[in-house]
Each structure stands twice: as structure tokens, then as C-alpha cells.
Amino acid sequence: MKRIIAFSLVFALASNAFGAEVLDLNTALQNTYRACAEIDDNLHDLKVLAGVNTAVTAVGTGLGVGAAATGFVKASKDKEIERLEKILEKLKNIESNMPSKPTNDVASLRSGMDAYYNEHKNDAENNPESIQGQINDLTKQSKNLGNWRTGLLAGNTVTNVAGAVIASKTINKDDIQGQIDACISATKDLNNAIMQAKMNGENVVEAQNIYKACREYEYVDITPINKRGKGAMISSSVGAVVGGIGTITSGFANSDKIRDDNTDAGKKKEKDLNTASNVLSVGATAASATATVFNATQIAAIKKVAKVSESCTGVLK
């Protein structure tokens, strides 16, 4: 009995020393419920957002991979067109240099035929019409591939924009850190109330279970959640910018104005634009993939905190 009285005096003195008011058990329990009950729902919403964003950026990554692959196939087609155009140009030059009048110089004729054969014996095609037909087919394929690349890059850009917006919503959503801090404060008040209630002979079993479950918030760290959300937002934003520029560049490279300019300068410009488009496709894809990783790891970080919130909310209900 003396020990209980002594403990009560020490507790009362400590409370007065720190200016703390010990709440009655019911009030402390109500405050704990109000402070802690909604955290689990908010974390669930956060996990859903991160999951949706993972799917969105994964789709963006796939579109980016498709754009890059399409661009590289287009580049191979363009290279083949360039090779055939050189052959066609040589054949046209030979035709233009052939004598307009028949010649009786058999040796000269044979020499010319041998020279033609030696120059073109390794060519798979030496018919101007056949070569032109191949060029036309490859040009059509190249044009279609260019359109596909532009469309895929546009899709990648849209997903990156969506990813950046969603990621921004996962950063400190509903001030979860503030809610956790309030819950921690309420559980500390609950602990003081439990001590007081014990001295008053009240039943504190349920209150102790709530305290044990909810006090675990003191040991959680939501910093990784926000950091990974910021990482995803930045990566998606970069991807949106790179993908947007790539879409414009690809569309310009595949325009009739650029493709129909057959001067050396025009061909170089088209080649440079296509190369830039392919590089930007790779960059946009990398940004989307990075955002996907951030989103996936953010979900893992949320799950760690959710274990505490599920336990706490479970005993509160």
C-alpha cells in the first residue's frame, strides 16, 4: 500500500513538473482512435496510387521500347534505300555515257561490257526498274515505321505526364507524417492514462493492447515513401520532356518536306533528325523504366508502414 501511495506521489509530481495533464482513460482512448484510425485507409489509398503508377509507367516503358526498336528498324531500311540509290545512280551514269551511235569497234565494245560486268558482278540487282521498285517499297515501309515511332513516342509522353501527376499525389499524401505524429502523441497520452487508471483499479487490458499496437508508429519512417515518390515524379517529368521533344523530332523527320529533299544537305538533315529521334526514344524509355522502379520500391516502403497501421487499426476497431 505504501509503495502505491509513493508511486502515485511521484507520478503526480512528475506530471506537475512537466505541466502535463493526465487524461481519463476513456478520453485518452477516444483521442487515440481519432488520431490513429484513418492512417491505414490513407496508406491503402497511397498504395493504390503507387500501384496504378507502376502500371502506367510500365506501359510507358513498353511504348518507349517499341518506339526505339521501330526507329532502329527504320534506320536499317533507310540505309538500304541509300545503298540502292547509289547503285541506281551508277547505272544511270553508265546509261548516259553509252555511245548514242552503234560502233564497229568490237574490242571497245567488249572492253566496255567487261568493265560493266566487273563493276556490277557483285550487285544482286542491276535492273534500274527493279531497283527503283525496291526503293519505292522500302520508302513506304520507312514512312510507316516513322509514323509508328512518332505515335509510340507520343504514347510514352502521355504516360510519363500521367506518371508525374500521380507520383506528385503520393508525396506526403494527406500529410501522413502529421497524422502519424498525432497518433504517437495520442498513444503517449494513452500510456499515462493507463498508468493512472491502474492506480484507480480500472480494467486496462484493452487499452494496453491498443497502446502496444499503436506505439509502433514511433519506429516507422515514411521518408523512403516520399523520396521514392519524388524520384518517380522527377523521372516521369524528365521522360515527358524527352518524349515530347522526341515526338516532335520524329514527326518532323518523317514529314514529306524533309523526306522529299534529295539534296546532300537535305539527306544529311533527315538522317540527323532520325538519329536524334532514336536517341530521344531511348532516353524516354530509360526515364519511364526508372520511374517504374521508383514506384515499385515505393510500394514496398508503404507496405512496411502498413503493417503497423493494420495492426493499430485492427485493435482500435
Disulfide bonds with the S-S distance in Angstrom:
Cys36-Cys183 1.92
Cys214-Cys312 2.01
